[in-house]
């Protein structure tokens, strides 16, 4: 079973006109956290995923999903 | 970029370069102190101080006090994950260097302090280097 997680963070962020730093400020994390989650390098914890979804105003399951196998 | 996020990014980048410098210092110190006399308290004392400083730096305590919004950003989820990965790298470097010293000792006698410096030096340098690399890579 793959541990990968896909996300639509960049599109959602750009739709709101936010930079990575701007989203980081909303979520309360560093810019590198937003960068690594967005690029799929880091899989966020449930808490962080929920906070990102809340900051982007979207349900978490529309923002993060498992890749189709 | 908000002031706090920008300051945290600058501090984290600076911290990563300091970690590289510390790793180089650990390697140099460990290499130079191998073979030092057991009663050379100056060398031993300075090496112990350096090790203590490195251990504190690798510990999450270094970024948690004082508790401010800035230190919270410096110790967020990715940093904690990077620290865990770095400590894992340090463990394996220590284990491999320990095996190597056992093998070398079969042919060339090594003193206890020398083995300790080699093993700990390898472990700390690997952990510091891994932590710095992960932090800088994430910030790109």
Backbone of each chain as ProteinMPNN parsed JSONL, in Angstrom:
{"seq_chain_A": "XXXXXXXXXXXXXXXXXXXXXXXXXXXXXXXXXXXXXXXXXXXXXXXXXXXXXXXXXXXXXXXXXXXXX", "coords_chain_A": {"N_chain_A": [[0.858, -1.195, 0.0], [0.655, 2.141, -0.956], [2.213, 5.051, 0.485], [1.734, 7.529, -0.441], [0.321, 10.822, -0.935], [-1.928, 12.848, -2.549], [-2.599, 16.267, -3.479], [-4.554, 19.289, -3.742], [-3.589, 21.758, -3.139], [-2.037, 23.89, -4.219], [-3.549, 24.929, -6.358], [-5.873, 25.711, -5.017], [-4.834, 27.568, -3.263], [-3.759, 29.511, -5.014], [-6.074, 30.328, -6.209], [-7.209, 31.851, -4.252], [-5.47, 33.884, -4.25], [-3.205, 33.752, -2.706], [0.126, 33.684, -1.441], [2.677, 31.216, -0.739], [3.781, 31.914, 1.684], [1.818, 33.572, 2.662], [-0.286, 31.769, 3.028], [0.95, 30.153, 4.899], [1.09, 31.87, 7.049], [-1.629, 32.125, 7.648], [-2.237, 29.524, 8.419], [-0.494, 29.1, 10.472], [2.051, 28.031, 10.431], [5.417, 27.344, 9.23], [6.769, 28.672, 6.122], [8.132, 26.734, 4.731], [6.906, 24.411, 5.5], [4.375, 24.581, 4.268], [5.322, 24.578, 1.644], [6.58, 22.013, 1.385], [4.446, 20.285, 1.879], [2.678, 20.962, -0.152], [4.164, 20.219, -2.39], [4.153, 17.536, -2.147], [6.171, 16.343, -0.77], [6.162, 16.134, 1.948], [3.993, 14.5, 4.112], [1.169, 15.689, 5.612], [0.13, 15.835, 9.08], [-3.037, 14.764, 10.469], [-4.164, 16.856, 11.883], [-2.761, 19.096, 10.88], [-3.514, 18.96, 8.178], [-6.244, 19.458, 8.396], [-6.168, 22.05, 9.395], [-4.992, 23.399, 7.27], [-6.949, 22.993, 5.32], [-9.064, 24.389, 6.49], [-8.01, 26.969, 6.438], [-7.958, 27.415, 3.721], [-10.576, 27.301, 3.148], [-11.93, 25.001, 2.335], [-13.334, 21.65, 2.184], [-11.537, 19.043, 3.809], [-11.267, 16.619, 2.481], [-11.535, 17.279, -0.16], [-9.29, 18.519, -0.69], [-7.122, 16.909, -0.139], [-6.17, 13.674, -1.245], [-6.049, 10.125, -1.885], [-3.747, 8.654, -4.154], [-4.825, 7.233, -7.254], [-4.697, 3.783, -7.642]], "CA_chain_A": [[0.0, 0.0, 0.0], [1.474, 3.336, -1.08], [2.019, 6.084, 1.498], [1.662, 8.829, -1.1], [-0.904, 11.596, -0.766], [-1.993, 13.937, -3.522], [-3.34, 17.415, -2.944], [-4.907, 20.387, -4.649], [-3.303, 22.975, -2.368], [-1.526, 25.014, -5.021], [-4.656, 25.531, -7.104], [-6.763, 26.368, -4.058], [-4.098, 28.733, -2.74], [-3.659, 30.531, -6.06], [-7.433, 30.835, -6.43], [-7.428, 32.876, -3.225], [-4.449, 34.911, -4.407], [-2.269, 33.663, -1.581], [1.463, 33.108, -1.611], [2.928, 30.157, 0.255], [3.994, 32.579, 2.971], [0.516, 34.038, 3.122], [-1.015, 30.611, 3.556], [1.661, 29.74, 6.117], [0.678, 32.767, 8.132], [-3.011, 31.78, 8.017], [-2.272, 28.213, 9.081], [0.33, 29.176, 11.685], [3.244, 27.202, 10.266], [6.451, 27.99, 8.42], [6.552, 28.583, 4.676], [8.673, 25.479, 4.212], [5.894, 23.374, 5.733], [3.422, 24.69, 3.165], [6.037, 24.184, 0.433], [6.806, 20.565, 1.329], [3.148, 19.6, 1.783], [2.177, 21.262, -1.484], [4.934, 19.468, -3.384], [4.027, 16.105, -1.887], [7.387, 15.831, -0.113], [5.822, 15.876, 3.342], [2.575, 14.183, 4.324], [0.801, 16.385, 6.85], [-0.677, 15.128, 10.065], [-4.461, 15.044, 10.322], [-4.394, 18.199, 12.426], [-2.255, 20.082, 9.933], [-4.358, 18.911, 6.98], [-7.507, 20.128, 8.734], [-5.896, 23.483, 9.522], [-4.782, 23.91, 5.911], [-8.26, 23.011, 4.666], [-9.832, 25.491, 7.075], [-7.431, 28.228, 5.961], [-8.306, 27.555, 2.311], [-12.036, 27.308, 3.055], [-12.408, 23.842, 1.591], [-13.328, 20.416, 2.968], [-10.208, 18.43, 3.741], [-11.221, 15.509, 1.514], [-11.435, 17.793, -1.526], [-7.95, 19.086, -0.785], [-6.153, 15.804, -0.06], [-6.751, 12.403, -1.638], [-5.094, 9.057, -2.167], [-3.576, 8.452, -5.599], [-5.5, 6.057, -7.802], [-3.719, 2.705, -7.871]], "C_chain_A": [[0.896, 1.248, 0.0], [1.169, 4.315, 0.055], [1.844, 7.465, 0.883], [0.314, 9.486, -0.843], [-0.869, 12.712, -1.797], [-2.82, 15.076, -2.946], [-3.585, 18.457, -4.021], [-4.623, 21.729, -3.983], [-2.915, 24.143, -3.237], [-2.676, 25.717, -5.742], [-5.572, 26.313, -6.163], [-6.123, 27.641, -3.521], [-4.072, 29.859, -3.765], [-5.03, 31.13, -6.379], [-7.763, 31.958, -5.448], [-6.388, 33.989, -3.308], [-3.425, 34.922, -3.285], [-0.917, 33.146, -2.033], [1.608, 31.978, -0.592], [3.106, 30.765, 1.644], [2.679, 33.075, 3.55], [-0.311, 32.91, 3.7], [-0.376, 30.119, 4.851], [1.228, 30.583, 7.302], [-0.743, 32.424, 8.601], [-3.067, 30.494, 8.835], [-1.507, 28.23, 10.406], [1.518, 28.236, 11.639], [4.255, 27.963, 9.429], [6.14, 27.828, 6.933], [7.063, 27.248, 4.148], [7.713, 24.317, 4.467], [4.866, 23.387, 4.613], [4.07, 24.194, 1.878], [6.17, 22.668, 0.319], [5.495, 19.784, 1.257], [2.603, 19.751, 0.366], [2.87, 20.418, -2.552], [4.917, 17.972, -3.136], [5.244, 15.498, -1.208], [7.075, 15.404, 1.321], [4.329, 15.593, 3.444], [2.147, 14.794, 5.645], [0.063, 15.461, 7.818], [-2.144, 15.492, 9.834], [-4.763, 16.469, 10.776], [-3.943, 19.26, 11.429], [-3.104, 20.118, 8.67], [-5.678, 19.637, 7.233], [-7.307, 21.636, 8.836], [-5.669, 24.118, 8.156], [-6.12, 24.026, 5.191], [-9.103, 24.168, 5.191], [-9.313, 26.831, 6.563], [-7.791, 28.489, 4.508], [-9.819, 27.519, 2.09], [-12.594, 26.15, 2.252], [-12.456, 22.622, 2.511], [-12.005, 19.683, 2.753], [-10.147, 17.328, 2.669], [-11.221, 16.0, 0.066], [-10.048, 18.372, -1.768], [-6.86, 18.009, -0.802], [-6.86, 14.503, -0.444], [-5.649, 11.385, -1.919], [-4.95, 8.91, -3.672], [-4.308, 7.189, -6.042], [-4.458, 4.993, -8.118], [-4.075, 1.882, -9.086]], "O_chain_A": [[1.779, 1.39, 0.846], [0.036, 4.406, 0.528], [1.809, 8.464, 1.602], [-0.687, 8.822, -0.575], [0.12, 13.437, -1.899], [-3.634, 14.877, -2.044], [-2.917, 18.495, -5.055], [-5.321, 22.713, -4.225], [-3.392, 25.26, -3.036], [-2.765, 26.944, -5.737], [-5.991, 27.429, -6.47], [-6.79, 28.662, -3.349], [-4.33, 31.017, -3.435], [-5.134, 32.293, -6.769], [-8.498, 32.891, -5.772], [-6.424, 34.933, -2.519], [-2.852, 35.96, -2.957], [-0.828, 32.278, -2.901], [0.773, 31.811, 0.296], [2.648, 30.213, 2.644], [2.449, 33.011, 4.757], [-0.96, 33.068, 4.734], [-1.072, 29.719, 5.784], [1.027, 30.08, 8.407], [-1.027, 32.43, 9.799], [-3.825, 30.378, 9.798], [-1.821, 27.484, 11.332], [1.947, 27.707, 12.665], [3.994, 29.077, 8.974], [5.356, 26.966, 6.538], [6.485, 26.691, 3.215], [7.714, 23.341, 3.718], [4.52, 22.339, 4.068], [3.441, 23.471, 1.105], [5.899, 22.103, -0.74], [5.446, 18.725, 0.633], [2.127, 18.788, -0.235], [2.234, 19.959, -3.502], [5.592, 17.219, -3.837], [5.343, 14.277, -1.081], [7.646, 14.443, 1.837], [3.506, 16.349, 2.929], [2.701, 14.457, 6.691], [-0.535, 14.459, 7.427], [-2.448, 16.423, 9.089], [-5.522, 17.192, 10.131], [-4.671, 20.217, 11.167], [-3.384, 21.196, 8.146], [-6.167, 20.356, 6.362], [-8.167, 22.41, 8.417], [-6.103, 25.244, 7.911], [-6.395, 25.029, 4.532], [-9.779, 24.848, 4.419], [-10.103, 27.732, 6.284], [-7.917, 29.642, 4.096], [-10.286, 27.69, 0.964], [-13.608, 26.291, 1.568], [-11.72, 22.553, 3.495], [-11.434, 19.704, 1.662], [-9.112, 17.129, 2.032], [-10.936, 15.222, -0.845], [-9.677, 18.675, -2.902], [-5.805, 18.19, -1.41], [-7.993, 14.254, -0.031], [-4.492, 11.733, -2.155], [-5.938, 9.029, -4.398], [-4.397, 6.21, -5.301], [-3.458, 5.269, -8.781], [-3.362, 0.937, -9.422]]}, "seq_chain_B": "XXXXXXXXXXXXXXXXXXXXXXXXXXXXXXXXXXXXXXXXXXXXXXXXXXXXXXXXXXXXXXXXXXXXXXXXXXXXXXXXXXXXXXXXXXXXXXXXXXXXXXXXXXXXXXXXXXXXXXXXXXXXXXXXXXXXXXXXXXXX", "coords_chain_B": {"N_chain_B": [[5.408, 38.785, 2.192], [4.65, 37.798, 5.498], [5.941, 39.415, 8.41], [6.643, 37.763, 10.594], [6.656, 35.132, 9.491], [8.628, 35.484, 7.582], [10.832, 36.164, 9.174], [11.083, 33.793, 10.616], [11.757, 32.061, 8.555], [14.23, 33.094, 7.768], [15.692, 32.708, 10.135], [15.586, 29.926, 10.33], [16.979, 29.128, 8.044], [19.481, 30.264, 8.59], [20.06, 28.8, 10.882], [20.351, 26.247, 9.754], [22.73, 26.51, 8.264], [24.518, 26.975, 10.332], [24.351, 24.498, 11.533], [25.641, 22.907, 9.612], [28.197, 23.947, 9.889], [28.736, 23.236, 12.517], [28.737, 20.452, 12.207], [31.034, 20.09, 10.652], [32.898, 21.001, 12.473], [32.635, 19.116, 14.498], [33.546, 16.801, 13.179], [36.2, 17.556, 12.57], [37.19, 18.032, 15.139], [36.897, 15.517, 16.325], [38.588, 13.954, 14.743], [41.053, 15.223, 15.163], [41.403, 14.844, 17.868], [41.742, 12.189, 18.231], [43.88, 9.831, 19.565], [44.843, 11.518, 21.415], [46.334, 12.219, 24.581], [45.27, 10.466, 27.493], [45.263, 11.941, 29.839], [44.989, 14.492, 29.009], [43.338, 16.955, 29.841], [42.389, 19.371, 28.908], [41.885, 19.087, 26.145], [40.002, 17.033, 26.31], [38.03, 18.265, 27.882], [37.21, 20.463, 26.262], [36.22, 19.075, 24.081], [34.068, 17.704, 25.237], [32.438, 19.861, 25.964], [31.785, 20.814, 23.425], [30.357, 18.594, 22.433], [28.173, 18.589, 24.189], [26.987, 21.021, 23.48], [26.25, 20.455, 20.84], [24.42, 18.365, 21.243], [22.385, 19.678, 22.621], [21.643, 21.441, 20.6], [20.609, 19.661, 18.684], [18.486, 18.762, 20.046], [14.96, 19.192, 20.563], [14.549, 21.104, 22.486], [16.109, 23.303, 22.076], [14.806, 25.013, 20.338], [12.466, 25.546, 21.581], [12.471, 27.143, 23.815], [12.841, 30.592, 24.45], [9.209, 30.372, 24.689], [7.726, 31.534, 22.027], [5.799, 33.096, 19.357], [7.565, 33.013, 17.21], [9.461, 30.977, 17.84], [7.73, 28.857, 17.801], [7.134, 28.613, 15.101], [9.645, 27.887, 14.23], [9.842, 25.364, 15.145], [7.982, 23.69, 13.92], [5.756, 21.29, 12.318], [7.129, 20.095, 10.085], [9.805, 20.599, 10.727], [10.067, 19.13, 13.094], [9.726, 16.599, 12.017], [11.953, 16.515, 10.325], [13.956, 16.602, 12.235], [13.58, 14.142, 13.511], [14.213, 12.408, 11.39], [16.866, 13.139, 11.07], [18.02, 12.323, 13.485], [17.682, 9.622, 13.173], [19.417, 9.167, 11.028], [21.78, 9.78, 12.362], [21.844, 7.713, 14.225], [22.264, 5.458, 12.585], [24.729, 6.117, 11.43], [26.315, 6.137, 13.706], [26.077, 3.459, 14.48], [27.226, 2.105, 12.296], [29.81, 3.174, 12.333], [30.634, 2.206, 14.785], [30.727, -0.543, 14.295], [32.754, -0.483, 12.424], [34.932, 0.416, 13.974], [35.222, -1.753, 15.657], [36.066, -3.654, 13.841], [38.477, -2.486, 12.936], [39.898, -2.425, 15.319], [40.666, -5.019, 15.595], [42.99, -5.211, 14.257], [44.487, -2.965, 14.785], [45.265, -1.521, 17.751], [42.84, 0.309, 19.556], [42.079, 2.945, 21.736], [39.679, 3.263, 24.417], [38.586, 5.954, 24.785], [39.226, 6.973, 22.206], [37.658, 5.361, 20.502], [35.135, 6.086, 21.426], [35.074, 8.806, 20.662], [35.23, 8.599, 17.877], [32.894, 7.124, 17.209], [30.822, 8.669, 18.378], [31.355, 11.095, 17.181], [30.873, 10.504, 14.454], [28.141, 9.87, 14.586], [26.979, 12.296, 15.527], [27.828, 14.171, 13.58], [26.615, 13.138, 11.28], [23.908, 13.364, 11.978], [23.653, 16.148, 12.323], [24.342, 17.074, 9.74], [22.35, 15.84, 8.187], [20.004, 16.999, 9.237], [20.421, 19.734, 8.63], [20.516, 19.63, 5.81], [17.96, 18.647, 5.125], [16.358, 20.748, 6.095], [17.229, 22.943, 4.553], [16.633, 22.049, 1.984], [13.865, 21.878, 2.084], [13.196, 24.515, 2.253], [13.59, 25.552, -0.22]], "CA_chain_B": [[5.569, 37.74, 3.229], [4.478, 38.419, 6.795], [7.201, 39.609, 9.109], [6.943, 36.602, 11.422], [7.001, 34.007, 8.62], [9.919, 35.801, 6.959], [11.88, 36.048, 10.205], [11.26, 32.365, 10.907], [12.477, 31.461, 7.426], [15.633, 33.525, 7.848], [16.317, 32.044, 11.288], [15.725, 28.5, 10.024], [18.075, 29.01, 7.07], [20.715, 30.522, 9.342], [20.286, 27.648, 11.757], [20.83, 25.135, 8.929], [24.16, 26.728, 7.947], [25.242, 26.76, 11.592], [24.416, 23.05, 11.725], [26.719, 22.408, 8.745], [29.46, 24.36, 10.51], [28.907, 22.382, 13.703], [29.091, 19.111, 11.734], [32.449, 20.15, 10.263], [33.663, 21.157, 13.712], [32.607, 17.817, 15.175], [34.43, 15.884, 12.45], [37.575, 18.009, 12.765], [37.541, 17.837, 16.539], [37.016, 14.081, 16.601], [39.795, 13.466, 14.063], [42.244, 15.8, 15.793], [41.572, 14.398, 19.248], [42.078, 10.761, 18.272], [45.282, 9.662, 19.928], [45.224, 12.464, 22.48], [46.638, 11.547, 25.847], [44.101, 10.334, 28.363], [45.275, 12.956, 30.893], [44.893, 15.813, 28.387], [42.012, 17.393, 30.271], [41.949, 20.516, 28.093], [41.281, 18.535, 24.928], [38.794, 16.305, 26.692], [37.023, 19.226, 28.337], [36.666, 21.228, 25.137], [35.431, 18.144, 23.276], [32.81, 17.457, 25.952], [31.612, 21.069, 25.833], [31.278, 20.819, 22.056], [29.332, 17.546, 22.331], [26.985, 19.066, 24.908], [26.369, 22.063, 22.645], [25.618, 19.8, 19.693], [23.247, 17.613, 21.709], [21.322, 20.664, 22.881], [21.207, 21.946, 19.296], [19.797, 18.635, 18.033], [17.304, 18.531, 20.858], [13.909, 20.188, 20.317], [14.56, 22.129, 23.519], [16.822, 24.486, 21.591], [13.899, 25.942, 19.657], [11.208, 25.698, 22.315], [12.558, 28.16, 24.849], [11.561, 30.914, 25.075], [8.031, 30.052, 23.895], [7.195, 32.708, 21.342], [5.285, 32.712, 18.036], [8.688, 32.733, 16.314], [10.009, 29.645, 18.133], [6.724, 27.871, 17.386], [7.343, 28.402, 13.658], [10.938, 27.216, 14.053], [9.718, 23.985, 15.614], [6.685, 23.199, 13.462], [5.656, 19.863, 12.008], [8.196, 19.598, 9.199], [11.064, 20.632, 11.456], [10.077, 17.962, 13.986], [9.944, 15.429, 11.166], [13.352, 16.561, 9.89], [14.781, 16.255, 13.385], [13.471, 12.686, 13.681], [14.999, 11.79, 10.313], [18.279, 13.411, 11.347], [18.443, 11.445, 14.579], [17.758, 8.279, 12.578], [20.685, 9.146, 10.289], [22.834, 9.738, 13.366], [21.882, 6.367, 14.795], [22.9, 4.521, 11.643], [26.148, 6.481, 11.314], [26.951, 5.657, 14.927], [26.125, 1.994, 14.462], [28.204, 1.692, 11.279], [31.161, 3.518, 12.798], [30.954, 1.289, 15.879], [31.141, -1.803, 13.652], [34.053, -0.226, 11.784], [35.984, 0.473, 14.994], [35.44, -3.13, 16.116], [36.876, -4.306, 12.798], [39.824, -1.885, 12.953], [40.557, -2.796, 16.57], [41.216, -6.37, 15.449], [44.325, -5.097, 13.655], [45.17, -1.797, 15.334], [44.609, -1.245, 19.029], [42.197, 1.605, 19.734], [41.715, 3.195, 23.129], [38.256, 3.508, 24.652], [38.228, 7.331, 24.408], [39.274, 7.149, 20.755], [36.457, 4.723, 19.935], [34.002, 6.941, 21.774], [35.1, 10.021, 19.837], [34.922, 8.248, 16.48], [31.485, 6.725, 17.091], [29.958, 9.82, 18.672], [31.597, 12.092, 16.134], [30.15, 10.088, 13.246], [26.701, 9.986, 14.839], [26.57, 13.693, 15.619], [28.036, 14.831, 12.295], [25.571, 12.674, 10.364], [22.621, 13.956, 12.388], [23.692, 17.578, 12.023], [24.323, 17.25, 8.292], [21.037, 15.452, 7.671], [19.047, 18.013, 9.663], [20.658, 20.944, 7.848], [20.166, 19.376, 4.416], [16.5, 18.568, 5.021], [15.794, 22.076, 6.315], [17.511, 23.811, 3.397], [15.912, 21.528, 0.833], [12.448, 22.215, 2.243], [13.015, 25.954, 2.129], [13.83, 26.009, -1.598]], "C_chain_B": [[5.438, 38.388, 4.596], [5.817, 38.466, 7.507], [7.6, 38.355, 9.887], [7.38, 35.419, 10.572], [8.375, 34.238, 7.986], [11.052, 35.649, 7.959], [12.147, 34.591, 10.54], [12.05, 31.691, 9.79], [13.96, 31.828, 7.472], [16.357, 32.814, 8.985], [16.561, 30.571, 10.985], [16.862, 28.265, 9.032], [19.419, 29.232, 7.758], [21.073, 29.352, 10.236], [20.854, 26.479, 10.967], [22.312, 25.289, 8.607], [25.015, 26.565, 9.195], [25.384, 25.258, 11.862], [25.511, 22.425, 10.859], [28.076, 22.722, 9.376], [29.762, 23.503, 11.738], [29.333, 20.973, 13.294], [30.566, 19.064, 11.361], [33.342, 20.249, 11.502], [33.744, 19.832, 14.456], [33.577, 16.85, 14.508], [35.888, 16.256, 12.711], [38.049, 17.726, 14.191], [37.765, 16.363, 16.857], [38.297, 13.53, 15.979], [41.043, 13.95, 14.8], [42.471, 15.271, 17.197], [41.835, 12.906, 19.355], [43.573, 10.633, 18.585], [45.742, 10.625, 20.999], [45.464, 11.696, 23.768], [45.416, 11.559, 26.749], [44.071, 11.407, 29.444], [45.239, 14.373, 30.322], [43.493, 16.365, 28.659], [41.499, 18.566, 29.448], [41.247, 20.028, 26.832], [39.966, 17.835, 25.254], [37.676, 17.269, 27.08], [36.39, 19.993, 27.184], [35.819, 20.328, 24.241], [34.08, 17.876, 23.928], [31.872, 18.661, 25.859], [30.99, 21.121, 24.443], [30.154, 19.783, 21.896], [28.035, 17.986, 23.017], [26.242, 20.11, 24.084], [25.632, 21.434, 21.468], [24.352, 19.054, 20.118], [22.077, 18.55, 22.014], [20.762, 21.186, 21.562], [20.296, 20.944, 18.584], [18.512, 18.353, 18.795], [16.232, 19.572, 20.528], [13.875, 21.293, 21.372], [15.163, 23.433, 23.011], [15.872, 25.505, 20.975], [12.659, 26.246, 20.482], [11.259, 26.791, 23.377], [13.31, 29.367, 24.32], [10.392, 30.573, 24.147], [7.45, 31.346, 23.324], [6.575, 32.241, 20.021], [6.415, 32.346, 17.072], [9.246, 31.339, 16.573], [9.009, 28.55, 17.761], [6.862, 27.578, 15.895], [8.656, 27.669, 13.392], [10.894, 25.753, 14.466], [8.37, 23.41, 15.171], [6.81, 21.764, 12.956], [6.776, 19.343, 11.118], [9.542, 19.595, 9.91], [11.157, 19.445, 12.405], [10.321, 16.682, 13.197], [11.389, 15.36, 10.686], [14.28, 16.157, 11.029], [14.749, 14.745, 13.623], [14.301, 11.96, 12.635], [16.494, 11.961, 10.565], [18.797, 12.497, 12.453], [18.553, 9.997, 14.094], [19.067, 8.131, 11.8], [21.854, 9.052, 11.259], [22.97, 8.365, 13.987], [22.632, 5.414, 13.867], [24.378, 4.833, 11.451], [26.91, 5.998, 12.542], [27.11, 4.148, 14.919], [27.199, 1.498, 13.484], [29.62, 2.011, 11.735], [31.569, 2.615, 13.953], [31.43, -0.046, 15.316], [32.529, -1.637, 13.043], [35.176, -0.209, 12.826], [36.258, -0.923, 15.56], [36.341, -3.859, 15.119], [38.309, -3.79, 12.823], [40.596, -2.344, 14.178], [41.144, -4.204, 16.523], [42.657, -6.31, 14.934], [45.147, -3.991, 14.297], [44.507, -1.448, 16.652], [44.068, 0.179, 19.105], [41.829, 1.779, 21.199], [40.218, 3.435, 23.233], [37.854, 4.923, 24.28], [38.253, 7.565, 22.899], [38.043, 6.55, 20.089], [35.234, 5.593, 20.205], [33.933, 8.175, 20.89], [34.721, 9.709, 18.393], [33.423, 7.965, 16.318], [30.564, 7.925, 17.3], [30.129, 10.904, 17.62], [30.831, 11.759, 14.857], [28.646, 10.286, 13.426], [26.25, 11.442, 14.829], [26.724, 14.407, 14.28], [26.96, 14.412, 11.298], [24.228, 13.305, 10.698], [22.568, 15.437, 12.04], [23.585, 17.827, 10.522], [22.964, 16.919, 7.7], [19.992, 16.509, 8.002], [19.188, 19.268, 8.807], [20.193, 20.765, 6.401], [18.651, 19.332, 4.219], [15.862, 19.941, 5.164], [16.025, 22.983, 5.102], [16.749, 23.353, 2.15], [14.436, 21.917, 0.898], [12.187, 23.702, 2.006], [13.185, 26.458, 0.706], [12.543, 26.394, -2.286]], "O_chain_B": [[6.051, 39.427, 4.841], [6.709, 37.662, 7.24], [8.756, 37.934, 9.844], [8.372, 34.765, 10.893], [9.179, 33.314, 7.866], [12.099, 35.083, 7.646], [13.296, 34.193, 10.727], [12.911, 30.85, 10.051], [14.829, 30.986, 7.245], [17.494, 32.371, 8.824], [17.608, 30.025, 11.334], [17.62, 27.305, 9.171], [20.372, 28.485, 7.537], [22.236, 28.96, 10.336], [21.747, 25.786, 11.453], [23.068, 24.319, 8.669], [26.134, 26.06, 9.111], [26.415, 24.806, 12.361], [26.225, 21.527, 11.307], [28.979, 21.885, 9.396], [30.903, 23.101, 11.963], [30.183, 20.365, 13.945], [31.27, 18.116, 11.709], [34.413, 19.646, 11.556], [34.796, 19.469, 14.982], [34.339, 16.16, 15.186], [36.71, 15.397, 13.029], [39.161, 17.245, 14.411], [38.705, 16.007, 17.567], [39.006, 12.74, 16.601], [41.974, 13.179, 15.032], [43.606, 15.248, 17.674], [42.12, 12.403, 20.442], [44.411, 11.26, 17.936], [46.888, 10.568, 21.445], [44.862, 10.648, 24.003], [44.638, 12.513, 26.771], [42.996, 11.764, 29.927], [45.433, 15.345, 31.053], [42.592, 16.259, 27.827], [40.287, 18.734, 29.308], [40.158, 20.492, 26.493], [38.958, 18.017, 24.571], [36.528, 17.112, 26.663], [35.171, 20.154, 27.137], [34.807, 20.773, 23.699], [33.058, 17.828, 23.243], [30.662, 18.502, 25.695], [29.808, 21.435, 24.298], [29.123, 20.073, 21.29], [26.942, 17.782, 22.489], [25.014, 20.086, 24.0], [24.517, 21.839, 21.139], [23.334, 19.109, 19.429], [20.926, 18.246, 21.7], [19.551, 21.355, 21.421], [19.317, 21.34, 17.95], [17.568, 17.778, 18.253], [16.566, 20.721, 20.242], [13.228, 22.319, 21.163], [14.787, 24.521, 23.449], [16.097, 26.711, 21.073], [11.877, 27.122, 20.114], [10.221, 27.307, 23.794], [14.387, 29.169, 23.758], [10.578, 30.494, 22.933], [6.793, 32.127, 24.012], [6.802, 31.104, 19.608], [6.248, 31.474, 16.218], [9.482, 30.588, 15.626], [9.41, 27.432, 17.438], [6.723, 26.431, 15.471], [8.759, 26.913, 12.427], [11.813, 24.992, 14.165], [7.696, 22.729, 15.943], [7.838, 21.112, 13.143], [7.316, 18.265, 11.367], [10.339, 18.678, 9.715], [12.212, 18.819, 12.512], [11.035, 15.789, 13.653], [11.983, 14.283, 10.642], [15.27, 15.456, 10.815], [15.783, 14.14, 13.906], [15.011, 11.007, 12.953], [17.288, 11.055, 10.312], [19.901, 11.961, 12.353], [19.413, 9.244, 14.551], [19.743, 7.107, 11.894], [22.814, 8.324, 11.006], [24.081, 7.902, 14.247], [23.51, 4.666, 14.297], [25.194, 3.919, 11.325], [28.031, 5.504, 12.423], [28.153, 3.622, 15.306], [27.975, 0.596, 13.799], [30.531, 1.206, 11.543], [32.749, 2.29, 14.085], [32.411, -0.615, 15.795], [33.37, -2.531, 13.132], [36.251, -0.758, 12.587], [37.397, -1.241, 15.904], [37.256, -4.586, 15.505], [39.253, -4.576, 12.74], [41.793, -2.621, 14.1], [42.019, -4.541, 17.32], [43.442, -7.234, 15.145], [46.374, -4.077, 14.346], [43.322, -1.114, 16.683], [44.762, 1.135, 18.759], [41.322, 0.851, 21.828], [39.568, 3.773, 22.245], [36.888, 5.108, 23.54], [37.399, 8.275, 22.368], [37.45, 7.17, 19.206], [34.404, 5.808, 19.322], [32.858, 8.549, 20.422], [33.981, 10.463, 17.762], [32.771, 8.493, 15.417], [29.651, 8.17, 16.511], [29.161, 11.552, 17.219], [30.214, 12.635, 14.252], [27.965, 10.801, 12.539], [25.252, 11.782, 14.194], [25.843, 15.171, 13.884], [26.45, 15.247, 10.552], [23.496, 13.731, 9.805], [21.563, 15.925, 11.524], [22.825, 18.692, 10.085], [22.476, 17.625, 6.817], [19.184, 16.876, 7.147], [18.194, 19.803, 8.316], [19.55, 21.65, 5.837], [18.124, 19.907, 3.267], [14.926, 20.268, 4.434], [15.122, 23.704, 4.679], [16.28, 24.174, 1.363], [13.833, 22.248, -0.123], [11.09, 24.094, 1.606], [12.96, 27.637, 0.431], [12.562, 26.8, -3.448]]}, "name": "protein", "num_of_chains": 2, "seq": "XXXXXXXXXXXXXXXXXXXXXXXXXXXXXXXXXXXXXXXXXXXXXXXXXXXXXXXXXXXXXXXXXXXXXXXXXXXXXXXXXXXXXXXXXXXXXXXXXXXXXXXXXXXXXXXXXXXXXXXXXXXXXXXXXXXXXXXXXXXXXXXXXXXXXXXXXXXXXXXXXXXXXXXXXXXXXXXXXXXXXXXXXXXXXXXXXXXXXXXXXXXXXXXXX"}
